[in-house]
Amino acid sequence: MMACRSACRVFYRRLVSSAAEARIPNAELRRLRSAVFSREQARQRALITRTEKIEVTMQGPGLQGSLLIMNKGVSTPYSCARHLTEWHVNSSALALVDGVLWPMHRPLTQSCSLTLLTFKDSDPVQVNKAYWRSCAALLGQVLENAFKEEFTIELLRSPEMPVTSGAFCCDLVLDPQLDAWTPSEEALRSLTRDAQQLIQQNLPWEPLEVSPSVALEAFAHSRFKQEEVEEVVAESPSGTVTLYRCGDHVLLSGGPLVARTGLCSQYEVTAMHNLGRGERGLHRRAQGLSLPLQLQAHHTIWRRLRKRAERLVELPPPPAIEAKPPATEATIPPTEATPPATEATPPAQQQFT
């Protein structure tokens, strides 16, 4: 692991120095990152030289114990859903593989039990978290494509905001030429329209687990993203990095994303707040609000939710640690056999007869 991280740092410095030589247009950056993703995806698929069958035992209402014979390293939970019904294909957002959260488009590596998760499950907590995370990823994709080529935009590692915060968030640093710019309502509506176009395309979020060197190559022209890769590697027990691709947009994510953009329904970019100047420039937080395809809100309720989503969302404080009361010595209650205690006489005052 230590050798891997050292190699990461050497590779990082080499790529940063070479990337600093020229400013590459945003569209070309997207093409380069997607090309790295495609090349690594093809390399991994080429490692599968023969077809091995695995048994997938389905779990969930109406599926208990159903058995599917699938292909190891090729078939995904989405492939399994296609063997069931159209409802499972359209409604499944995430999966549980042997009890572990699993993206719908990640290949299965062994025989397993599989549960397809939807937004209408009795306990949708993990699906809701993945949805909020996916909405933030979609917002980042919109922002990367929204500005003219002469302006740089860097997406930062956004904090994981709970669904109860009222808005999903995407932190970013814009070109210094835009420091005085504040988005108008029309600009926010334009960003919303761009997001809705991606939703209508129903693009999959494709996951790919890669080595640190591949992730660093994908983000060779972003110092911020390379630092994020190093942070992810340091936190990863396996020492690997999971990339996602949506269209030609390649990103890092703090957790699994839902199956596709088409699972988003009501979606609106609501605000962009200044967070103050840091060493990377003026930090901003773009915010939005969304509900999934299976859950809709009346327009009056939506307006209230939107109003709330306009306010700056801040990180929730860490949970307070309850202070323990000071330890006290246990006392033994007096009994009839125990004479009452008397105050000891100081040695200097003791009387001898």
C-alpha positions in Angstrom: 0.0 0.0 0.0 2.8 2.4 0.9 4.6 1.7 -2.4 1.4 2.3 -4.2 0.9 5.7 -2.5 4.5 6.7 -3.2 4.1 5.9 -6.9 0.9 8.0 -6.8 2.8 11.0 -5.5 5.6 10.6 -8.1 3.1 10.2 -10.9 1.1 13.1 -9.6 4.0 15.5 -9.7 5.0 14.4 -13.2 1.5 14.9 -14.6 1.0 18.2 -12.8 4.2 19.7 -14.2 3.4 18.6 -17.8 -0.3 19.6 -17.5 0.7 23.1 -16.4 2.4 23.8 -19.7 -0.8 24.5 -21.6 -4.5 25.2 -20.9 -6.7 22.6 -22.6 -10.3 23.5 -23.6 -13.0 22.0 -21.4 -14.5 19.9 -24.3 -11.0 18.4 -25.0 -10.6 17.6 -21.3 -13.9 15.7 -21.3 -12.8 13.7 -24.4 -9.4 12.8 -22.9 -10.9 11.6 -19.6 -13.5 9.6 -21.4 -10.8 8.1 -23.6 -8.8 7.0 -20.5 -12.0 5.5 -19.1 -12.8 3.6 -22.3 -9.3 2.3 -22.7 -9.2 0.9 -19.1 -12.7 -0.5 -19.4 -11.6 -2.4 -22.6 -8.4 -3.6 -20.9 -10.4 -5.1 -18.0 -12.9 -6.7 -20.3 -10.1 -8.3 -22.3 -8.9 -10.1 -19.2 -12.0 -12.2 -19.3 -10.9 -14.9 -21.8 -13.6 -17.5 -21.2 -17.2 -17.4 -20.0 -17.8 -18.6 -16.5 -21.3 -19.1 -15.1 -22.4 -17.9 -11.7 -25.7 -18.4 -9.8 -27.6 -15.3 -8.7 -30.3 -15.9 -6.1 -32.8 -13.1 -6.2 -34.3 -11.6 -3.1 -37.2 -9.3 -2.6 -41.0 -9.3 -2.9 -42.2 -11.9 -5.4 -38.6 -13.0 -6.2 -37.6 -14.9 -3.1 -35.3 -17.7 -4.1 -35.5 -17.2 -7.9 -32.3 -18.3 -9.5 -30.6 -16.7 -12.5 -27.6 -18.2 -14.3 -25.4 -15.2 -15.3 -21.9 -14.6 -16.7 -19.1 -13.9 -14.2 -17.4 -10.5 -14.6 -19.8 -9.5 -17.4 -23.4 -9.6 -16.0 -24.5 -6.8 -13.8 -27.5 -6.2 -11.5 -29.0 -4.3 -14.4 -28.6 -7.5 -16.6 -30.4 -9.5 -14.0 -33.3 -6.9 -13.9 -33.7 -7.4 -17.7 -34.3 -11.1 -17.1 -37.2 -10.2 -14.8 -39.8 -7.6 -15.7 -39.9 -4.1 -17.3 -40.9 -2.8 -13.9 -37.6 -4.1 -12.4 -35.6 -2.5 -15.3 -37.3 0.9 -14.9 -37.6 1.1 -11.1 -34.3 -0.4 -9.8 -31.9 2.3 -8.7 -29.3 0.4 -6.7 -28.5 -3.2 -5.6 -27.5 -5.2 -2.6 -25.0 -8.0 -3.5 -24.6 -10.4 -0.5 -25.7 -7.4 1.7 -23.2 -5.0 0.2 -24.4 -1.8 -1.7 -23.6 -2.4 -5.4 -24.1 -0.1 -8.5 -26.5 -1.4 -11.0 -23.9 -1.4 -13.8 -21.0 -3.0 -11.9 -20.2 -6.6 -13.0 -20.9 -9.4 -10.6 -17.8 -11.3 -9.7 -19.1 -14.5 -8.0 -22.3 -16.4 -7.2 -24.3 -14.3 -4.8 -27.7 -13.2 -3.5 -29.1 -10.1 -5.2 -31.7 -7.6 -4.0 -32.8 -4.8 -6.4 -33.5 -1.5 -4.5 -36.2 1.1 -5.4 -37.4 4.4 -4.1 -40.6 2.8 -2.8 -38.9 0.2 -0.6 -39.9 0.0 3.1 -36.4 1.2 4.0 -35.1 3.5 1.2 -32.4 5.2 3.2 -29.5 4.0 1.1 -31.3 4.6 -2.1 -32.1 8.1 -1.1 -28.5 8.8 -0.2 -27.3 7.4 -3.6 -30.0 9.5 -5.3 -28.9 12.8 -3.6 -25.3 12.0 -4.5 -26.3 11.3 -8.1 -28.2 14.6 -8.3 -25.0 16.4 -7.1 -23.0 14.5 -9.7 -25.4 15.6 -12.4 -25.2 19.2 -11.3 -21.4 19.0 -11.5 -21.7 17.7 -15.1 -24.0 20.6 -16.0 -21.6 23.2 -14.5 -18.6 21.7 -16.4 -20.4 22.2 -19.7 -22.1 25.5 -18.9 -19.3 28.0 -19.4 -17.4 29.3 -22.5 -14.2 27.5 -23.4 -12.0 30.4 -22.2 -13.1 30.0 -18.6 -11.7 27.3 -16.4 -14.0 25.5 -13.9 -12.8 23.1 -11.2 -15.2 20.8 -9.3 -14.1 20.3 -5.7 -14.7 17.3 -3.5 -18.2 18.2 -2.3 -19.3 17.2 1.2 -21.9 14.5 1.6 -25.1 16.3 2.5 -28.0 14.4 4.1 -31.3 14.4 2.2 -32.8 16.3 5.2 -30.6 19.3 4.5 -33.1 20.4 1.8 -30.7 20.6 -1.1 -27.9 18.7 -2.8 -24.6 20.5 -3.4 -21.7 20.8 -5.7 -18.7 22.8 -4.6 -16.5 24.5 -7.3 -14.0 27.2 -8.2 -14.6 29.2 -11.3 -12.2 31.1 -13.4 -10.8 34.2 -11.6 -12.3 36.4 -14.4 -15.8 35.3 -13.0 -15.2 36.2 -9.4 -17.6 39.2 -9.6 -20.2 37.1 -11.4 -23.4 36.2 -9.6 -25.9 33.9 -11.4 -29.2 35.5 -12.2 -32.5 33.7 -12.1 -32.3 33.2 -15.8 -28.9 31.7 -15.5 -30.2 29.2 -12.9 -33.1 28.3 -15.2 -30.6 27.7 -18.0 -28.6 25.3 -15.8 -31.9 23.6 -15.0 -32.7 23.1 -18.7 -29.3 21.6 -19.3 -29.9 19.2 -16.4 -33.3 18.2 -17.8 -31.7 17.5 -21.2 -29.3 15.0 -19.5 -32.2 13.4 -17.7 -34.2 13.0 -20.9 -31.2 11.2 -22.4 -31.5 8.6 -19.7 -27.7 8.1 -19.5 -26.3 5.4 -17.3 -23.8 6.1 -14.5 -21.1 3.5 -15.4 -18.8 2.6 -12.5 -15.2 1.4 -13.1 -12.7 0.4 -10.4 -9.2 1.5 -11.4 -5.7 1.8 -10.0 -4.5 5.2 -8.7 -2.2 5.7 -11.7 -5.2 5.4 -14.1 -7.3 7.8 -12.0 -4.4 10.3 -12.0 -4.0 10.0 -15.7 -7.7 10.7 -16.2 -7.4 13.9 -14.2 -3.9 14.8 -15.4 -4.9 18.4 -16.0 -6.7 19.1 -12.7 -4.5 19.6 -9.7 -7.6 19.7 -7.5 -8.9 16.3 -8.8 -5.5 14.7 -8.5 -5.3 15.8 -4.8 -8.8 14.2 -4.4 -7.6 11.0 -6.0 -4.8 10.8 -3.4 -7.3 11.4 -0.6 -9.5 8.6 -1.9 -6.6 6.2 -2.2 -5.5 7.0 1.4 -9.1 6.2 2.6 -9.5 3.1 0.4 -8.8 -0.3 2.1 -8.2 -1.8 -1.4 -6.0 1.1 -2.6 -8.2 1.5 -5.7 -10.4 4.3 -7.0 -13.9 4.1 -8.4 -14.6 6.3 -11.4 -18.0 6.9 -12.9 -18.9 8.0 -16.4 -22.1 9.7 -17.6 -22.0 10.4 -21.3 -18.5 11.9 -21.7 -18.3 13.2 -18.2 -15.9 11.2 -15.9 -16.1 11.9 -12.1 -15.1 10.7 -8.7 -17.9 9.9 -6.2 -18.0 9.4 -2.4 -20.3 6.4 -2.8 -22.5 4.5 -5.2 -24.6 6.4 -7.7 -28.1 5.3 -9.0 -28.5 3.5 -12.3 -29.3 6.3 -14.7 -30.1 10.0 -15.1 -33.7 9.1 -16.2 -34.5 8.1 -12.6 -34.5 11.9 -11.9 -37.8 13.6 -12.4 -38.4 17.0 -10.9 -35.0 18.7 -10.9 -34.1 22.3 -10.4 -30.9 24.3 -9.8 -31.8 26.7 -7.1 -28.8 28.7 -6.0 -25.1 29.4 -6.0 -23.5 30.8 -2.9 -20.0 32.2 -2.3 -18.2 30.3 0.5 -15.2 32.6 0.7 -11.8 32.7 -0.7 -9.4 29.8 -0.1 -6.0 28.9 -1.4 -7.6 27.6 -4.6 -9.6 30.7 -5.3 -13.2 31.8 -4.6 -15.1 28.7 -3.4 -18.7 28.5 -4.4 -21.5 26.1 -3.6 -24.1 25.3 -6.3 -27.4 23.8 -4.9 -30.4 22.0 -6.3 -33.5 20.1 -5.5 -34.9 17.0 -7.1 -37.4 14.2 -6.6 -37.1 10.7 -8.3 -39.3 9.4 -11.0 -41.5 7.3 -8.7 -42.2 10.2 -6.3 -43.8 13.4 -7.4 -44.7 16.6 -5.5 -47.6 18.9 -6.1 -46.5 22.3 -7.5 -47.4 24.1 -4.3 -45.3 21.7 -2.2 -42.5 22.0 -4.7 -42.5 25.8 -4.4 -42.0 25.5 -0.6 -39.2 22.9 -1.0 -37.6 25.1 -3.6 -37.6 28.1 -1.3 -35.9 26.1 1.3 -33.3 24.8 -1.2 -32.3 28.4 -2.0 -30.8 28.9 1.4 -27.1 28.0 1.9 -26.7 24.5 3.0 -23.9 24.0 5.5 -22.3 20.9 6.9 -24.1 19.5 9.9 -22.1 19.8 13.1 -20.5 16.6 14.4 -22.6 14.7 16.9 -22.0 15.9 20.5 -20.2 13.5 22.8 -22.1 13.2 26.1 -19.9 14.0 29.1 -19.7 11.1 31.6 -20.4 12.1 35.2 -17.3 11.9 37.5 -16.7 8.6 39.0 -17.7 8.3 42.7 -16.6 5.8 45.3 -19.2 3.2 46.2 -20.5 3.6 49.7 -21.7 0.7 51.9 -24.9 1.6 53.8 -24.4 1.2 57.6 -26.0 -1.8 59.2 -27.0 -2.6 62.8 -23.8 -4.7 63.2 -21.6 -1.7 62.1 -21.0 0.9 64.8 -21.4 4.5 63.8 -18.3 6.1 62.4 -16.5 8.5 64.7 -14.1 11.2 63.7 -10.5 10.0 64.2 -8.5 12.0 66.7 -5.3 13.5 65.4 -2.2 11.6 66.6 -0.8 14.6 68.5 -4.0 14.8 70.6 -4.3 11.2 71.5 -4.4 10.6 75.3 -2.6 7.6 76.9 -3.4 6.3 80.4 
